[in-house]
Amino acid sequence: MKTLQFKTNINCGNCVRAVTGFLNDVPTITEWSVDTDNPDKILTVKGNEVTVEAVVEAVEDAGFDVKEVVAG
């Protein structure tokens, strides 16, 4: 399973609820969560075939900013 992480501006429970439908509609995502306590509001997404582009599109469609965190 692939794990991707993103910096977002999803900063509260209402924001998480707002993005839930969009992320749940991406069929390749099996699990996701947002660490709203982290200063970068890290979105962690897991899935076998999940792509950066699919996650970015879903989060932006929900009206939030998103940028991939590149490990390294």
N, C-alpha and C positions, 0 to 999 in steps of 0.2 A: 504494500500500500504506500502511495506517495503522500508526503506531507508538505504543504506549502504554507508560508506565513506572509502576512501583509500588514503594513502600517495603515491605519484607517483613522477616520474621525467619528467612528461609532462609539459614543462615550457614555451611554446610559441604557437602562432597560428598555425605554421607549424606542431608542435607536435600534437596539437588537431586535425588537419586535417588528420594526419597520423593514428591516432587511431579511427577516426570516423567510418570508414567502419567496423572495427572489433567489436566495441561496438554496432553499429546499427544491426549487424548480430545476436546478442543475442536476441532471440525472447521474453524473459521474461523481458527485459529492456524496460520500457516505456519512461524514461526520464533520461538524464545524463548531467553533466556539470563538467568542471574543473576550479577551482579557481587558475589561474596562478599567481595571486598577493599574494596568501598565501605562506609563505616560504616552507610549506610541499606539495604544489601543489595538493591540496585536490580534488579528484575525488568523486563526489556525484552521486550515481546511485539510481534510483527509479524503482520499479516494484512489481507486486503482488507475483510472484514466483521466483524472482531473487535470485541467490545463489552467495556466495563469490567465489566459485570455478569457476563459469562461467565468472565472471568479471575478476578474476586473469588470467584465460586462455586467454581471449580476449586481455587484455592489454599486457601480455607477448608475445603473438603471434604478436602483433604490434611492439614489440621490446623495450618495456618500463618496468621499474621496478614498482612494485605495492605491497603494504602491507596494509592489512585491519587495519583501525583505530577502536579499540574496545572502546566503550563508557564505562565510569565508573570512 
